[in-house]
Amino acid sequence: MKIKSYLPFFLAAFLCIFHSVESYAQNTGALRGTVTDSLTGEALPFSNLILEGTNFGASADLNGNFIISGVPAGKNFTLKVSYLSFTTKRIKINISKGDVVQVHIELSPSAVTLQTIEKIGEKQVRPNETDLGLQKLSIRDIELLPKGVETDILRSLQSLPGVQSTGDVSARYYVRGGSSNENLVLLNGVSVYNPFHALGLFSIIDPEMINAVEFYRGGFTSEFGGRLSSVLNLVTKDGNKNRYSGNANISFLTGKAAFEGPLPGGSFMVTGRKSLFSNTLRNFINYKDAPFDFHDLSFKANFKNSSDRSLTKVSVHGFNSLDKLQSDDPTKADYKWVNNIFGVSWFQAWENVPIYSETKLSYSGFSGNIDPKLSSAKKRLNVVNDITFQTDFTNIFESRDELRVGYLFKSVETELNFENLQGVATSSSKKGLHLSLYGKYRFLRWENFGVDIGTRINALSLSNNHAPILEPRINLTYNFLPGFSVKGAWGIYTQEMITLINENEIISLFEPWLITPDYLQVPSAEHYVVGFSWNRIEHLTLDIEGYYKKLINTAEVNPNKASGNDPDFITGKGESYGWEFMIKYLDPTFQFTGSYSLSWSYKEINNWISYPRYDTRHSINLNLGINFGAGWSASTTWIFGSGLPFTQISGFYDKLYFDDLFYWNQVYGDYQPYTILGDRNLGRLPNYHRIDVSLTKEFKLFFANISVSFNVLNAYNRKNIFYFDRKTGERVNMLPILPSATLRIEI
């Protein structure tokens, strides 16, 4: 299909935007602005705004921005602004004809902090919001969950229905039957290719620098692309705009610090974290003498210029993480993983029209390196360089409908260098250009019905021989009874970047990213999602979601590669489906969240159907939090998962085999003992369960705010199996009971 056939949609979209500049609202106006913390100036994402006595309202976005359009002109209104743990504010509003008024609203923290574990805010301002599969979280929500050793954003996602893990030794997560490389992680809109420290044990994202989190478990709309399963959208803090402040944390795992303060016309924030106690880290792996070391650094600076008609904001941000597994022993290999991110963004709320725009230029780099030294390991290197430029426009119409259009241009270069056991070096590098055009229209004009319909057009592909791809998507909500709504979503998704993952590996030290080879079709997925939501009783919410996901052309390592002429990858297909249930009760002193997932997932390669290693039939997660007052709070989590699949050992024999079967240009190896594996993932491990508890005390001492947290992971010392050692046949367990403590001092 030719690119020019896509242009009418986008030309029409831009005409709608610029037409609104000339003809917006003869008898109405619009109110827009930002909601921030009065003490720090930090944005309050997802805060609720409503004109009392009307059905006009909005929820602030990730950056605290909002817009309420179609407001009758010349009338007096009271704007009610609320955010959990902050004092509700009311403001008198009167808007002239055709006017778009910019306001800045500051909320003050409540005298008594009300703590919760789930979504922020009150009931939805707009019952027709198209948000199926979306979870909105603040860092306070995440910090109140029991910690393994310290707060971890990626581990906290595992408490949500539909999100699986392979145990408490990993922060890797799998969403609705998709593999871990199918999850898009965005940091201020920039792709993060390796979001894990220490072989996947922890997240590289320090919660100290994060202000808001959006997580889509499926059915995500057209502004997101490039992955098949989920989207994790993280926005960092801007920094304290009113005064200089800092904090320091120390736990049994890391030490970290943050410093923030005002700049002329803006603010800044710098954070740093480093591993301290490797003995604690070694509890998470079976290699007790592993010399782990990691750190991460981040910075952000913002500059804002606002008036009563417009807003301009420019942000500069950067991030670096480094992991090293290095030994003084020359017979042991060294490992290193590095992430580097840099980005600039320009946000503009245009004068006198209800239009937002945002332009971003960013770089994301990743490298993984194995230095064998004098060991039997072989040198391997993977490098990814990603430069992205994108712009989008959002227009809010008088009817409260929304139109969003944009484009994303990406230049990606991947490199893979390695040696096989015979010392034969192989190098593969690939460059590609990607251009996506995306657009969506949200029908929000009806009080009880909302539709988000759009498409994403991949006009240029990273792979050389792939034609343009159309990704249509739709998301709808119907509130047919007070407090009861039904929702649905459907969409097509593609992924041009893949990783080398061998299902037969228990622990992988090297999972390189590659552009999909030209001889393969681009992997794609089709999502079908339906949901029901009930919130008729105050503080109580019940959500049910069912899904079906069809995977096509998924790339797999060729297990039967016997020569350099054989392909390194073959394609397969798969499907996953299930039901998810979540019940939440949230009030100022008591919070309970319970979830249950019933799911199935399958993969098919060469007409052979198997379970992926993360397939879990039943999973339960129960969270309980209590605020005792006087700075004391406690929480506990109980987790249950039915047994994970694993490949059983059938026996051993000497075999003349090709080393590193999934690589290019292989040569013959020597006769060596070879493990005979049975059918892939046909066995099942025992059921998994554990309980975690946490107790926190917050108090003020002189000029500092202090928080002390005591945590116990696996409090009843359940011996959950991790895997069977294929050399010895011995059982290797996950974490035993693991007490820890965290001290936080804020000045």
N, C-alpha and C positions, 0 to 999 in steps of 0.2 A: 504494500500500500504506500503511495507516495505521500511525502510530508505535506505537500500543498493541500491534500484533502483534509488535513486537520485544521487548517488555518481559519475556516469560517467560524468555528466555535470561539476561538480566542479573539478574533476580530470583533465578533458580536459582544464578547465579554468586556473588552476595552471600550467599545462604544457605549455600553451601559454605564461604565464607570464615568467616562468623561461627559456623557449626557447628564448624569446626576449633578455634575459641577454647575451646569447651566440652569437646571430646572428643579433643583431640590426644594420640595416642600414649600408651597405658598401659604398654607395655613398651619404648618407645624414647624417644629425645630428639633434639635438634637442636643443631648447633653453627653459629654465625654470627659474622660480624665483618668487619674490614677489614684489608687488607694495605698497609703503607706503607714508605717509605724511612726508615731509622733516622736519617739525617743531616738530611733536610729535612722529614720528615713528609708528603711528597707521596704520594698514592695510587699503587699499582702495579697498573694495570689488566691484566686477563687473566692474572694470576699463577695458578699451578696449586697445588691443595691435594688431598691424598689421605691417607686413613687406611691406613697400611702394612699389608699382608696382607689387605686387603679390596678390594671394588670400590666403596667409598664415596669420593666425591670431588666436586670442583667447580672451576670456573674463576671467578675474580673478574670482576666486570663493569667497565664503563668507569670507575666511581668507586672501584674497589678493594674493593667489598662482595661477600661470598659467604655462602652458607648450605649446610650439609650436613645433610639431614634423614634420618629413619629409622635413626639410629645406635642399635644395641643398648645398652640401659641397663645400668649397673653393671659394665661391662667396661673394662679398661685398653686404650687405643689410643695409637699414636704418629702424630701429624699431621705429615706432610711438606709443607713449603711451599717452592716453588721459583719463581724468576723469573730469566730470562737476565740475566747480568752482575751477579747478586747471589748471596751465599752462601746455600745451601740451609739451611733451619732445620727442626729436629724438636722437637715439643712433646708432652708426655704429656697425654692427655685421658681423663677419666672423667665420663660424663654420667648423671645420675639419671633415673628414670622421669618422662616427661612434661616434662622440663626443656628449656628453650631457653637455652643459654649464649652470652653475648656475649664475644668475645675481640678483642683488638687485637694484631696481629702486625707486628713490625718486622723487616725484612730489611736486612742491611748490604751495601753494594756490594763486589764481589769485589776482591781486591788487583790482579788483572789484569783489565781491562775486556775483555769479549768482545763484539765488535761484529758485528751482523748487518744484513741489508738487508730481511728479510721479517718473517714473523710472530714474535711474542714467545713465549718459553716453550718447553716441551718438547712431546712428543706430547700429543694431547688426553687429558685425564683421563677424559672420557666419550666413548667411540667412537660413542654413539648421538646425539650433539649434532646438532641440526637447524640447520645453518649454511650451507646451499647458497648460493653467490653472495656470501658475506660475507668481507671482508678486515679483519683487525684489525692496526692499525699503531701504533707509537709514533713520537714525533718523532725518536728516534735512528735508526729505520729510514729515515725520510724524509731526514734530514740526511746520511746516508751515500751517497745517490745523487748523481751528478755534478750540479752546479748550473749553470744558465745564467749567472746573475749572483749570485743568492743563493737559499737554500732557499725553495721555494714548494710549499705543500701541494697546491693544485689541479693544478699541473704534474706533481707526482709521481704523481698518479692515472693519468696518461697512460701510465705504464709497465705498467699492469695489462692483461691480456687483456680485450677487449670494450669498452675505453675508447679512443675516437678523439679526435683533434684535427685542426684544419685547418692545422697547421704550428707552427713554433717561435716565431712571432710572437704566439701567443695561448695563454692559460691556459684558455680555454673548452674544455669537454670534452663528448663525446657518447657516451652509453652504449647499446650494443646497438641502434643504429638510431634512438634517440630524439633529439629536439632538445635544445639546451642549457637551455631553460626548463622542461624536464620533469624536471630534477634538483633534488631537495629538499636544501637545505643548512641544517643546524641547528647553531647555536652555543649550547651549554648548553640545548638544547631549543627555541630561538627561531629562527624562520624568517629567513633572510637573503635579501633579494630581489635584491640586486646584489652578488655576492661578488667583484667584479673592480675592480682599479685600472687607470687609464690605458687606456681603451677595450678592456678585456679582456685586457691584456697580462700582468697579474700578479694574484695573489690579495690581497684585503684582509685575509686572516687571517695575522697574524704568527705563524710557528711557535714563537716564543719563549713565547707565552702558552698553547700547546696541550699537554695532557698525554696525550691518547689520541684515536684516530681509529677509527671504524667506517665501513666503506663497503660498501653493498649494491648489487651490479650488477643485481639483479632478484630477483623472487620474495620480496620482503621481507614480513614478517608484519604482523599487523593493528594493531600499535601505531603504525605509520607510515602517513600518508595525505596526499593533496593534490597528489601528483605522479605521473607515469606511468612513469618510467624507473628512477630510482635514488635512494638516500638516502646523504648524507654527514653523519654524526653526530659532531660535534666537542665535546670537553669540555675546558675550560680548567683550568689549574693552580690549586690552592688558595693557593699561596704557602708559603714556608718557615715552619714552625711552631716552629723551634728557635732561629733567629738571623736577624739582618738581613743581607741580602746584595744585591748588584746586579751587573749586567753591562752592557757596552756593545759594540755591533757597528758596524763601518763596512765598506761594500762600495763597488763602483763605481756602485751605484744608490742606496742609502739609508744613513742613519745611524739607529740605534735603541738604546734603552736599556730596562732593566727593573729594578724595585726591589721587594723582597719582604721579609716578616718576620712575626713573631708579633704577635697581638693578644690581649687578655684573653679566654681561652676559644676562640681561633681563630687566623686568619692572614689575610694580604692579599697581593695582587700588583698592580702597576701596570706597564703597558708602553706604549711610544710609538715610533713609526717615522715618518720623513719622507724624502721624496725629496731627494737632494742634487745629483746630477750629471745634469742633463738631457741632456748630450751622449750619455751611455750610453743613456738612455731613447730617444733619437731613432734609435738604431740599429735599434730594433724596428719602426719605422714608416717610411712613405715621405714623411712631411711633416717635412723636416729642420729647419724653423724653428718647429716646434710648441712653445709655451711650457708644457710639462707641469709640474704640481706636485701632490703628493698627500701625505696623512698618515693615520695611524690611531692611535687611543688605546683602551686597554682597562683595566678595573679589576675586581677581584673581592675580596670579603671574606667570610669564613666564620666561623661560630660553632657550636661543637659541645658537646654535653652527653651523656656516655656513662656507663654503669654496666655491671655484669656481666649485666644482663638486658635493657637497651634502649639505643637510640641516637637522638639527635635532632640534626639538622644543618640550619642555616639559612644560605643563601647569597644574597648580593646581587652582581649583576654588571652591567656596562655596557660599551658599545662605540660608538665613533664613527669614521667614515671620511669623508674629503673629497677629492674630485678636482677639479682646476681646469685647464682649458685656456684660458688667457686671454692676450690680446695687447694691447700698447699701441697697436697700429694700429687706428684706429676703423673701418677698412673690413673688419676681420676679426671674426667672431663669437666670443663667449665661451661656454664650456660648463662646467657644474658638475654634479657628482653627489654626493649625501650619503646615508650610512646612519647611523641612530641606533637603538641597541638598549638596552633596560633590562629587567632581570628579577629576580624574587625567587623562591626555591624553598625548600620545607620538606620535608626527608626524615625519615621516622620508621620505625625498626625497633621494632615494638610489643613490650611486655613479655610474656614467657612464651608467646608464640605466634609461629610462623614466618611472620610477615606483615610485608611492607614496604609503605609508601605514600609517594607523592611528589606534592606539590601545587606548581604553578607559575603565576605571574602575570607576564605579559611584555608589552612593547611593542616593535614593530619598525616603523620608518619609513624610507621611501626617497623621495628626490626627484631628478629630473633636469631640468635647465633649460638652454635655449639662448637666449642674449641676442644678437640679431643686430647691435646697434649700427647702423652705417651700411652693413653688408654686404647682400648679396642674400638671405642666409638669413632665415628667418622664426621668430618667437618660438614656442617650444614649452616646455611644462611638464607634468611627470608627477609626481604625489604619491601615495604609498601609506601609509596608516596602519592598522596591524594591532594589535589588542589581543586577547590570548589568555589564557584561564584553563583549566587542565586538572588533573585528578587521576587517578592510577591506583593500584591495589592489586595486590600480588603475594603469592600464598599458596603455600608449599611444603608438600606433603603428606608424610605418613609414607612413602608409596610412592615418593617423590622426584618425583612428578608436580608440575607447576606450573600454577597458574591465574592469569591476569592480566586484569583488567577496568579500564576507565576511561572517561572522557569528555573531550571537548575542545570548548570554546565559544570562538568567534572572532567578533569584530566587525571588518569590513574596510571601509575607504572608499578609493576610488580617484578621482583627478581627472586630466583630460587637457585642457589648453588649448593652442591653436595658431593660427597664421595661415597661410593659403595664399599663393601668390605675388602674388595681387591684394590682399593685406592684409585679407581677410575673416576675422574672428575666429570661432572655434568653441570651445565649451566643453562638456565632457561629464563628469559626475560620477555616481558610483553608490555606494550603501551596501548592505551585506548582512550578514546574520547566519548563522553556520554552527554546527551542533551535530553532533558525531560521538560515537557510543557504540561502543566497541570491546571485544572480549574474545577470549581464546584459551586453549586448554588444551594443555599439552605432556605427552604420555605419555612418561615417561622411566623407567618402572618396569622395563622390560626392558633387559638389559645390551647387547644388540646391535641393538635396534630403537627408534627414536624417531619420534614424530609430533607436529607442531605444527599444530593445526587451530583456526581462528578466523574471525572476521568483523568487518568495520567497517561501521557503519550511519550514513550521512549523513542524519540525521533532519531537519535544516534546511539549506537550500542558500543560498549567497550570491546566486544568481540567483533572481528572484522566482517564476518559474512552473515550477520543477523539483520533481518529486515526490521523496520519500525514496529513497535509493539503497542497495542492499545490495552489499557487497564481500566475498564469501567467499574464504578463502585456506587453503592447506594446504602443509606442508613436511614431508618425511619422509626418514629415513635408515635403511638396513639394512646392518649390518656382517656380511656372510654368510661371510667368511673372515678370519682374523687379518690385520690391516693392509690389508684391501680392503673398501671400502664403496661402495654405490650410493645415490644421492640423487635426489630429485625435488621439484618445487615447482609449484604452480599458483595463480593468483590473478587477481582483477579489481581494477582501480585506476581512479580518476577524478581529474580536475583541473579546478577551478573558476576558477583564475586563469590568464590567458593573456598573451602579449606580442605586440606588433605586430612581426612579422618578415617582411621582404620577401626572398624567395629570390633575387631578381635583384640585390640589393645586395651588393657585394663586402665593403665595410666599413660597418658601421652605427654611427652616433654616437648614435642615439636609438631605444631599444627599450622603449617604455612598457609597464607592467603594467596590466591591466584585468581586472575581473570579467567572466566570460563573458556576452555580451549575452543578454537574455531570449529572443530569437528563435532562438538556437542551442541545440542539445543539448550537455550537458556532455561534453567529451572523455573518452574512456575507453580502457583498454588491458587486454588479457588476456595473461598470461604463462604459458608452458609451459617448464619448465627440467628438464633431467636431467643428472646428473653422476656421475663415478666418481673415487674417490680411492684411491691406493695409497701406503703408507708403511712397507712391510715392512723395508726396509734403513735402518739408522740414518743420520740426517742427510739422507736422500733422500726426497722426496715428489713424486708425479706426480698432477696433477689434470686431468681432462677434463670440460668442460661443453658441452652443446648447448642451444640455446634457440630458441623461436619466440615472437614478440611480434606481436599483432594490435592495430592502432590504429584507433579508431572515432571519428567526429565531431571530428577534429582541425580546429582553426580556422585558416583561411588568409586573408590579405589578398585581397580581391576584385580580380583584375587587370583585370576588364572593367567596373569602375564608371565610368559615364558621366554620372551626375547625382546630385543629392542624394537622390533616391528609391531609388536602388539600394543594396543592403546593403553595408556596409563589409567584412563577412566572409562567407565561404562555408565550408562544411564539406567535409572530405575523409576519406580513410581511408588506411591504409598497413599495411605488414607488414615485419618484419625477422626474419632467422633466421641461424644460423651455429653454428660449433664453435670452442671455445677450448681451448688446450692450455698447461699450465704445468708446468715441471719446476724443482725447487729442491733445491740441495745447500747445507746450512748447517752449518759447524763453526766453532770459535773463531777460526781464522785465515784461512779461505777460504770465500767465499760466492758461489754462482752461481745466477742465476735466468734462465730462458729461457721466453718465451711466444710463441705463434703464434695468430693469429685468422684464421678464414675466415668472411666474413660478407657478407650481402646485405641491402639495405634499399630499400624503394620507397614512393612516395607516389602517391595517385590523387586528382585533382581534376577534376571534370566529365568523368569517363571517360577522362582523359588520365593515363597512368602515367609517372612520371619518377623519377630518382634524387635524393635530397636531397644537398645540397652536401658533406656529411660522409661519404658512402658510400665505404667503403674495402674493397676485396675482400680484400687480404692485408695483414697487419701483423705485424711481428716486433719483439721487444724483448729484448735480451740485456744482462744486468747482471752485472758481475764486481766483487767487492770482496775486498781482501786487507789483513789486519792484520799489519804487519811487526814490531810490538812497538816498545818505546821511544817510544811516542806517534806513530809513523808509520803512516798508512793510505792506501790508494789505491783508487779505483774508476773504472770505465769503463762506458759504456752505448752500445750501437749500436742504432739505430732504423731500421726500414724500413717504408714504407707504399706500397702501389700508388696510382696516380694518382687524385686527387680529381676529381669531376665539375665542369664549368663550362659556362656558357651562352656559346656562340660568337656573334660579331658577324657579321650578314649584310650590313649596309650602313648608310647614313645617308640621311635625307631631312628636308625641312621639313614639320612637322605641326602642325595646330591641335589641341592636346590639353588635357586637364584636368590641372591640377597636383595632385600629391599624391593619386593616385587612390584611396588607401585611407582617405581622410578624409571627413567629413560636409560637406554643403552646399557643394559645389564650384561654382566659376564658371569661365568660359572663360579660358584663358590666351592668350598671343601665339603667332605662328608662331615656332618655334625649331628649330635642328638637332636631330634626334631619332635616337638609335641604334636600328637595327633589329636586334633580338636573334633568334637562331635558337631552335629548340626547347630548352626548359629543361633545362640540365645534361646535354645529349647528348654534349658533348665530354669528353675526359679529359686532365688534366694529366700530365706525365711522372712517373715514380716518384720517391718522396722517400726520402732516407736521409742519416744523419749519425752521427758519433761524438762523444761528450762524455767528457772525462777530468777527474779531480780528484785532488789530492794534499793531504793534511792532516797537520799536525804539531801535537801537543798537548804542552805543557810547563808547568812551574810556575816562576814568577819572583817571588821574595820572597813577597808576600802574595796574589799573583794567579795564577789559572789562565788560561793563554793558549792560544788556538787560531788557527792561521794556515792558511788554505785557498787553494790555487791551482787555478783551474778554466779549462778551455778548452771552449767550446761550438763544435760543428762543426769539429773539429780538423783535418780534411782539406779544409776550405774548399769543401764541396760547394755548387754554385750551384743550390739548390732554388727552383723557381718558385713565387711566391705568387699572382700573377694577371697578366692582360694589361690594361693601361690602356685603357679603352673610348674615351677621347678621342684618344689618340695611337697606340694599337695596340702600344705598347712593352711589353716583358716587365719585370715587377717581381719581383725575387728576395726570398727570405727572408734570414735573417741570414747574413753571411759568418762566417769564423772570428772568434771573440770571446773573447779572454782576459780573465780577471777575477781578483780576489783579495778575500778577506774576512778581517778581523781581529776576533777576539772576546776580550774581557777580562772575566773574572769575579772579583769581589772578595768 
